[in-house]
Amino acid sequence: MEKAAENASQAAAPLKLFGSWASSYTHRVQLALRLKGLDFEYAEEDLGSKSAELLRHNPVYKKVPVLVHGGRALPESVIILQYLDDAWPETRPLLPADAFDRALARFWCHFADDKLGPAVGAVFASTGEDQEAAVRQVHENLALIEAELRDGAFRGRRFFGGGEVGLLDVVLGCGSYWLAVFEEVTGVRLVDADAFPLFHAWLRDFEALDEVRETIPAVDRLLEYARGVRHMLLGHAGAGAAAATPAEAPAPAPAADIAVDI
């Protein structure tokens, strides 16, 4: 009884999110909080001049997002999303009840961050033959997701989470809007509706959600930011160098803080 009261008290503690307006990692957490109907305070970080509070809360990676709940800080977007599901299991669960399905969602979240995101970032931060190789990698990765939507674990679903968005939708979706931005900035086509019809349809449905529209910045602002970041990346690393991802820090910011993810 005492433990239940303690858990209820902790769940009612205030939430504060440290983030950056262009960070898709930040958008993941913002979207999850909105889907779950949780009130939170938002603190915008200038990642070119990070606040002492951010550095205190995330001394290991020194990056956004960081969620502070009742005075306790938690970094890393996917870890935060899983924490929100554990702390508020009764409100719009992001992970399915079945243990295997939960593990599968975590696997594809890792794929998004480990394979697909870096490939998209390499397209954005390169030109010529290096860019062509990166585009092939993006298409190979998208083909794997398309196959899962067509014949695999997610077959017949509107969203990866089923009838409603789940953890994988949030992780993939809060980066997939960069695909259209990068296409505009680089002139390289990444998502073809004919080649990836199921992924394309999923993305359109995801982007149409009210909570998503409330979370993702205006496209004009993203385009301006992306053009500045690409110019800086190519200037810093040279035309053939790969980068991590541009959603981690708004320009101008140190090159080490720039991240382009999907």
C-alpha positions, 0 to 999 in steps of 0.5 A: 500500500505504501509502495503504491502511494509512493509510485502514484506520488512519483508519477504525479511529479512534474516533467521537464524536457530539455530539447532542441527545436530541430532535433527529431530525438526531441520530437520523439519525446514531445510526441510521446508525451502528447500521445499519453496526455502528459503535461510537461515543461519544455526548455529549449537548448542552444546546443552551440552554448549548452546550459549548465543545467543540461550538462549537469543532467547529462554529463555523459553525452551532453546532448538533448533530449533529457527528461527530468521527472521529479528531479531525476534526469533521464537521457536518450530518446528511446530510453525515455520513451520506454520509461514513459510507458513503464511509468504511465502504463495506463495511458496510450501504451507505446509498446504492445502487451506481448513480450515477443512483439515488444522485443521486435519493436525494440529491434526495429527501433535499433535498426532505425538508429543504427542502420537507416539513420546513418545512411540518410545522414551520409546522403545528406553530408556527401556528394558524387559517388559517396552520395550514390553509395549512401542512397543505395544503402538507404534504399536497401534499408527501406526495402527491409522495412517495406518487406516487413510491412508487406510480408512480415510482422507488421503485415496488414497494419496501418501503423507499426503499433497496429491501429494506433501508433506505437514505439516504432512509429514514434522512432521512425516517424519523428525522423522520416519527415527529414526524408522530404527535406533532404530530397528538397535540399540535395535533389536526391530522391529517397522515398519513391511511392512506387518502390515503397508503397506501404512505407509511403502510405504509413508515413502519410498516415503518421504525418496526418495525426494531430499530435504529429502536426503539433510536434513537427516544425514548419517545413520552411523552417526545417528547409532553411535549417537543413540548407545551413547544416549541409553547407556547414557539414560539407565545409567541415568534412569535405564533400565525401565525408559521412556525418552522423545526423542534422536533427541534433543541433540547430545551426550554427552549432559545433560540428560534433553536435550535428546529427541527422537521423530518421 
